[in-house]
Amino acid sequence: MLHKFGFSQYESKVYEALVSSLQPMDATMIVKVSGVPKAKIYEVISRLIEKGMVLESISEKKKLYFALALPLVIEKLTAEFQSDLEELEARATPKAFIDDQVWSLKANSSIEPQLRQVLQEATNSIRFSAWKDDIAKYIPLLEAKEREGVTVEVHVVGEVESNLTNLVYFVPSKEHVTLERFRLLIVDDREMIFAGVEQREWHAIKTKSQPLVRVFTEFFNHDVLLSVITSKYINVFMEDEDIMHRLMQLKY
């Protein structure tokens, strides 16, 4: 009977012998009724006890055994079967693919559509840093996202006209000859694009790798803070040659 449910032939025979009896049985009686070899009987009974199919007791220094009632066995096997099905389903369900690769992009004609697509997918936050002529292309989209409730923070090298709430300018002086063009976009704290110019050609990386997203988020916050401090205390800095020299060495 039980061998259809994954029990061995001997286990099935021992259980059938016990469940058919109206009273507990000792090992000797089980051997006689079930036909299981005496050399195997204690091993088989032990497995059935471990599986919760047989109850054990001691009476007058003799071990007695009693079968779990058939309705309870049916309930037990049904519950275990359902649990096995749920585990199988959980294991078979495809796991969500986490794309933490760093992808390379080349050509401005490919990078700009990527920037726009990632901006359009933003649902919580946008951090965007770039030069003024690059930012200007995306101002309408950024303003629309802010109206949707997305938190938008923009850092601009130069000045642009916009109604954005969080807009910080960095206006380079003539001495900033080392500044290089760049674009940094971080969306929803989950994805970022960083682009720069190399040999007059735009190159970019795009990734959802969280360590890199966090690093570039700090890079963005650093730029914003530096721009705010520079704007507020520019007169003080102008009087300090060392600070001004260090500022002029910044590339981004």
Secondary structure, DSSP 8 states (H G I E B T S, - for coil): -GGGGT--HHHHHHHHHHHT-SS-B-HHHHHHHH---HHHHHHHHHHHHHTTSEEEEEETTEEEEEE--HHHHHHHHHHHHHHHHHHHHHHHS--------EEEEESHHHHHHHHHHHHHH-SSEEEEEEEHHHHHTTHHHHHHHHHTT-EEEEEEEB------SEEEEE---TT-TT---EEEEEETTTEEEEEEEETTEEEEEEE--HHHHHHHHHHHHHHHHHHHHHHHSHHHHHT-HHHHHHHHT---
